[in-house]
Amino acid sequence: MDWQNNFKDIIKQAQKGNEEAFSQIIQNTQKKFFGFCMYLCGDMHLAQDVCQDVYIKAIEHLKDFENETKLYNWLFKTAKNHYIDFTRNHQNKPYIDLEDISDDEGNASETCEGKLELIEILQKIDPKYRIALILVDSEGYTYREASEIIGLTEDALRSRLHKARKFFIENIKK
């Protein structure tokens, strides 16, 4: 079944308990969603846990997903809230597992070091600013879409983006 053209049918089938349809939802969203969670959490295992917990919650909210955009908005917003709750409950900052950062080509240690540096800088940014930076600059959301996901006005989002970008640029130069 074609994901883009049959989204509503797939959702309806999943609402009726069709596990294959829900599996198709996961297969078609997991790469982008997991990438978002990795940037957010900075740790592969925590990102996997967040993804799993959010997908479980998604089963209960299938009726709310009229299109793919609404699904992603809900996934990202729920992941953000889940991550914030997790960090509050565990009172620790996320760490970066060096083994989780690998070069897909497997040939350039400089590329791996560059990825590590970027992730380290991202992890130094306050999570409320980091989420704005990831949604707009990494995931390509508009200011309006990102502000809806985060629950801010567009002006507040722009302010957070400015602070996050400034911090990022200052630290990338070091």
LINPEPE-V588351 format. One record per run of one state. SS is the DSSP state (helix for helix, strand for strand, loop for the rest). FROM is the first residue (numbers start at 1). TO is the last residue. If there is no record, write none. Layout:
BEGIN
ss=SS from=FROM to=TO
ss=SS from=FROM to=TO
END
This chain:
BEGIN
ss=loop from=1 to=6
ss=helix from=7 to=15
ss=loop from=16 to=18
ss=helix from=19 to=41
ss=loop from=42 to=43
ss=helix from=44 to=60
ss=loop from=61 to=61
ss=helix from=62 to=64
ss=loop from=65 to=67
ss=helix from=68 to=90
ss=loop from=91 to=97
ss=helix from=98 to=100
ss=loop from=101 to=108
ss=helix from=109 to=124
ss=loop from=125 to=126
ss=helix from=127 to=138
ss=loop from=139 to=142
ss=helix from=143 to=150
ss=loop from=151 to=153
ss=helix from=154 to=172
ss=loop from=173 to=174
END
